[in-house]
Amino acid sequence: MNITPYVQRLVFLTLLIVVPAAWAAPIIPSAPQLAAKSYVLMDAASGEVLVEDAGDERLPPASLTKLMTAYIATLEIKKGQIAESDMVTVSEKAWRTGGSRMFIQVNTQVSVDDLLHGIIIQSGNDASVAMAEYIAGSEEAFADLMNSTAQRLGMTNSHFMNATGLPHPEHYSSARDMAKLARAIIDEDPEHYAIYAQKEFFWNNIKQPNRNLLLWRDKTVDGLKTGHTEEAGYCLVASAVRDGMRLISVVFGTASEQARAAETQKLLTYGFRFFETRTFYEKGVELAQPKVWKGQQDKVAAGLAKDLTLTLPRGQLDKLEAGMTFKSNLIAPIQQGDVIGTVEVKLEDKVLHSTDLIALQSVEEGGLFRRFWDSIRLFFFGLFN
């Protein structure tokens, strides 16, 4: 006889207030329709996409490409492969690269830190090529690194051929993919993310402003990057924080520099006005101690491998319930990280989110007597359950 994988009884953890009978779901106005080829609005904490239109369409990303170039550079710094103080010799190829420039000079040396600022703030194509060559030896090899990194991040509609975003028929990305990349940049390296909020950078006696107009217009905006080519139109990845909630907005293919800022502002305003985000349980926090059979201990601490964070229309988060179920007859040995159950978050009878419960500690197999005695107990437990 097959044993059902989960116990039938459901242990409820009431988060806040149970839904009153007279409660009605809030009415959320329709999302704004933007004058853009593609756009996405994502909550940074939960990864939930709140608004999208053609979010997976493959489009030329222009200088949004430099988000990946800068991201890889900061990863290499964190891993100790390069240092911010390293001096990079500028190649002729980097110096000759057209488009927006940091104005570095051939055969001179520029620090990794200055190049990073030139990439992020000044959108320097020359700085991007110099960084790519320093990290990977050539821009072509760096493009391979960009693509493997995109694959790791789940950017399934992106392919990179260069470090700059200069037009190439096989160079593309999507609004959803750029939101995923922005989320990684923000989460993984807050120290370097602070560069994206800087309004200007002075290099080679030239002061260039950050092209993200929202840094001047909205004090809650602290990044990320603009892009523009004739083929791509005007693009912008932006992020803002209000009352502890961070949103990421991506727009592709607007008509002007002013338009990309205005359309982005529409998305951010809508998201902050009508949605809210909350972390209910943090990873690694003990939520329960289910029974363990044939082990050196008779219980195991259960929790989550990652934060349980939800984004919902305002007014709904306070009405949720969470319930746990555990696998039937947990038997030692159990290894730390083993999946031992499930948490479900419900609004009335609708499951909004489900995630695995894991063992937060290992439980080794018990001695001979413990295993024998628990085998007898399990036999009778099975008869009556």
N, C-alpha and C positions, 0 to 999 in steps of 0.2 A: 504494500500500500504506500503510495507516494504521500509524503508529509507536505502539507501546504506551506509555501515559503514564508508566510507571515502569520503571526498570531491574529485571531479574529477580533480581539478586543482592541480598541483604539484609545490611547491615552491622550486626552486633550490638554493642551497648554493654552489657556485663555490669555491672549496677549493684552487686550485692553477691555473694551466693552463689547458685549454680544449685541448683534444687530437688533434694534427694537423693531417691533412688528410694523410700526407706522413709517419706518425709515424708507426713503426712496433714494435710488442712486442719483448722484448729482449729474446735471446736464452739462456736458462739455461741448462748447462751441466748436464748429468745424475748424480744422487747422487752416492757417493762411495759405493761399495759393501764391507761390512766389514766381517772379519773372526770372526763372533760371532753368537750365537744362536738367538739373538734378540736384536734390538736396536731402539731407538727413539731419534730424535732431536726436541726440542720444543723451541719456543720463550717464554721467561718468562713473558713478558708484555701482549701479546695477547692470550697466551695459544695455539697458532697455532702449529700443528705438521708439521714440514718441511720435515722430512725424517723418514721413519719407515720401519722396516722389522720384521714381526711377533710380532708387538708391543703389542698385546693382549694375546700372548701365556703365559699360566701359567707355571712359572718356579721357582725352588728354588732360593730365593734371597740371601741366605747366610747372611753376616753381613750388607747388605743393609737394613735388618730388623731394624737395630739400628737407622736408620733415623726416623722410627715411634716411637721407644722408646724415643729418644731424643726430638722429636717434642712434644709428650705428656708431657714430663717433663717440657718443656718450657711453654706449655699451663698452666700447674698447677702452675708454678711460676707466670705467668701473672695474673692468677685468684686469687692469694693470698692463694691458698690451701697449698702450700709449699713455703719455702724460700731458697735461695741459701746458706744461712748460717746454715740451719738445719743440724744437725749431725745424720747420719744414721748408726745404728749398723749393722755390717756385719754378716749375718747368715752363718751357716755351709753350707747350700745349695749354696749360692752365692760364698763362698770361694772355694767349691769343683767343681764348674762349669768349664769344660775343655775348650780347644781351646785358642784363644787369650785372654790375661789377662792384667788387670791393676795391679795385684799383691796386692790386698787388703787382709787384714788378718782377720780371724774369730774373732768375738767378739770385734773388734776394731771399732772406729767410724770415719766415713769419711763424709765430707760435701757434700751437694747436688751439689755444684759448682764443686768440684773436681771429683765427680762421672760423672758429665756431660762431663767434659773434658776427663775423662777416656773412656767414651763411644764413643765420637766423634773422638778423636785423636788417642787413643790407641786401639780402637775397643774392649774394655774389656768386655768379656762375664760375668765375675764376677761383674763388675760395673753395667752392664745392669740388672742382676738379683737383685742386691741390690736395685737399683732404682725402679724396678718394685714392689718389695715387700714393699718398703717404701710408694709408691703411692697407691697401691691397696690391700695390705695385703698379696698377694700371686702372683706368676708369672701367675697362671691360671686365676685369676681375672683380672690381667693386660692385658692378651691376649684378654679377652672380651672387655676391653676398647680400645685396638688396633683395633679390628674389627669394633666396633661402630664408631670410628674415621675414619677408612677407608671408611665406608659407607657414612659418611657425606661428605667426599672429593670426592666421586664418583669413588673410586677405586674398580671397579666392578669385577676385576680379581685377588683380593688379599684375603688371609685368613691367619691369624697369630695364631700360637699355642704357641709361646714363645717370649721372649723379645730379644733373641740373634741372631736368624737365624740358630741355630744348626739344622741339618736335621730332618725333620718330614714329613711323607707322606701327611699330610693335611696342611702343611705350604708352601704357595706359593705367588707369586706376578707376575707382568708383567712390561715390560719396560715402557709402557704408564702410569701405575699406579704409578710407582716410580717417573716419571717426574712430575705427579700431586702433589705428596707428596713433592718433592723438591721445587716446585713452592710455595706451602703453607709455607714451612719453610722459604724461602727467603722473601716472601711478609709480613708475619705476625709478624716476630720478628727479625728485622735486627741486634739488639744488640747481641742476642745469635748466629745468623748466623755467626758472625765474628769468632766464635770458629773454624768453619770448615776450615778456612784459615791458622790456626796455624800449623806449620811444625813439632812441637815436644811438648811433655809434660813430665815433670819430676815428678815421684812419687815413694815413697819408695826406694829412692836412685837409681832408674832405669829411664833412659831417653829413651823414645821410640819415633821413628819418625812416622809421619803421612804417611800412605801407599799410599797416592795419589801422584804418581810421578809427575803429572802435576803441582803441587804447586812449584816444583823446575824448571820445564822446560818452563812454560808459565806464565808470570807475570800477565796475564789477568784472570787466573783461581783462584777462591777463595773458592772452595768447590767441592764436598760435602763428599762422602763416598765410600770406597772400600768394596768388599766382596769376600770371597773365601771359598769354600769347594770342595771336590773331585767331588761331585755330581753337584754342581752349576757351576764349573769352576771359572774363574776370572771375576769379575763384577766391574763396576764402574759407579757411578752417579757423574757427574761433572757439574760445571757451570762457565761461564766466561762472562766478560763484555768488549766490545770494542766499543768506540765512542758512549757510552750511550745505546747500545743494549746488552741485556743479553740473552744468550742461555743456555739451559739445555740439557745435553747429558746423555743418559743411554745406557750402553752396558751390556748384559748378556752373560756369557758362552764363554769367550775368552780363549786362551790356556795358557797364562802366565801373570805375572805381567807387563812385558814389553809390551805384546800385547794389554792388555786392555788400557794402556796409549796411545799407538800408534793409535789404532782404534778410540779411543775417539778424539784424535787430528785431525784425518781425518774428523770426523763429524763437529767439531767446525770450522775448517778451511773452509769447504764447506759452512756452514751456514753463517758465517760472510762475506765471499767473494761474495755470490750471492743473499743475501736477506737483506732487511732493514725493520725496524719497526718504526711506527710513531703513536703518540696519536693525533687524530684530535680534539676531544672534550673531556673535562674533566667532570666527574660527577658533577651535581649540578650547572653547569654554564648555565645561561639563554640563550636559542637559539632563542626563538620566543615568541610572546604574542598573541595566538589565541583568537578569539571572544568567549565570554561566554554569554549565555542568562539566564535571570531570576535570576541574581545574584546581590550581593551587589557591586561587581565590574564587569565591562563589558569585562575584559581581565584576562588571567591567564598566569603566567610565565611557560614556557615549557623547559624541559632539559632532561638529561639522568640520569639514576640510577647508571650507572657505566661508566668508561672511554670507549670511542670509539677508540680502538687501533687495527691497522691492520698490518700484516706482509705480504709482497709481494716480488716477484723478483725485484731486483734493477732496477730502471728506470720507474717503474709503479706507484709509490705512487704520483708522481707529476702530474699524468694524471687523477686523480679521480674527480668525482663530487658527491656531497651529496644532496639528496632531502628530504623534509619533507612533510608528509601528516597528516592531523588531522581528527579525528572523526567528522562526520557531526553533526552540531547543538549541541555543548557542552552546557549542561544545568546544572545550579547549583541545589543542592550543589555538589561541587567537592572537594574531600579530597586530601591532599598532598600525592603524591605517586601514585594516580590513573593514569592508562594508558590512554592517550588522543590522541595518534598518533604514527607515525612510522618514523624513519630515515632510508633511504636506501642509501648505498654507491655503486656507479656504475663505472665500467670501460667500456667506450663506452656504449653499451646497456646491458651489463651483470651486474646483481646485485651480488656484492661480499659480502655484509654484510647488515643485517637488524637488527634493535634493536628498542625497545619501547621508545617513548617519554612519559615522565610522568609530572604531575603537580608538580611544585616545591613549591607550596603554596596551601592552601585551599581557596575556594571561597564559602562563605555562601549564602544561599538562600536570595534573595532580598525581599523587602516589597511587600504588596498586589498590589499596583499600578504598581511597576516595573514588577511583574510577569504577570499582566493583559496586560500591554502595550506590553511586549515582546511576549506574546501569539498571539496578533494581528499581530505584525511584522513578526513572524514566519509563520503565515498563508499565508501572502502575499509573503513572501520570498519563501515558498514552491511552490506557484503558478508559479512564474517566474524563478525558478531554478530547 
